[in-house]
Amino acid sequence: MAIPTRLVLEPPAGFSSREVALFVAQLDDQSRRLIEDTRGLSPDALAWQPGPGLNTMGMLLAHVAYYEVFWSRFMLEGRTPPFEVRDVLGIDREEVGTPLPADGHPPAALAGRDIAFFHDLLARARTHTVEAARRFADADLGREVTRQRPDGSSSVLTPRWALYHMVEHEAGHYAQIQLLKHLQRTRAGGL
């Protein structure tokens, strides 16, 4: 008899808020899956671009890490944009390359990078998020923050929404990476 697969999501210990811990557990599960499904990708596969202006898998991995640090800094640490993330990741927004212009090509900063580089970016981003999130109490999650955008528009956000957005952001780009893997295989003649 086969042992059943356990699909259990448990909040990690050490957080002031169980709700925050559950968001972190969701992030960790997404990252585990993403890392499993990208393990073994070559630098050429990570840099493959289906056409000008389109993202590579490497760009998407770096983008996920960059914006996790961005949202942690902005909504969990209370910093006001613009700010850098280079001190956490060793790269900045321009080196991530997203979004590309319609005729754009991948940034030189990501050229030739292996999967260990991208997995390290994800790990650094998560370490940063966990450190920022541990101190959050349930009462902090509903605090409203107004974000002024460069175009003059604004939005009202909460740390709860930011944590949710980090989960859905990683999940969405994970799906894009899976699609790029499929396109790369089919264009190479495989199935």
ABEGO torsion letter per residue (X at the ends): XBBBBBBBBBBBBGBABAAAAAAAAAAAAAAAAAAAAABGBBAAAAABBAEBGBBBAAAAAAAAAAAAAAAAAAAAAGBBOBBBAAAAAGBBAAAAGOBBBAABBBBAAABGBBAAAAAAAAAAAAAAAAAAAAABBAAAAABBBBBBBAAGBBBBBBAAAAAAAAAAAAAAAAAAAAAAAAAAAAAAGBX
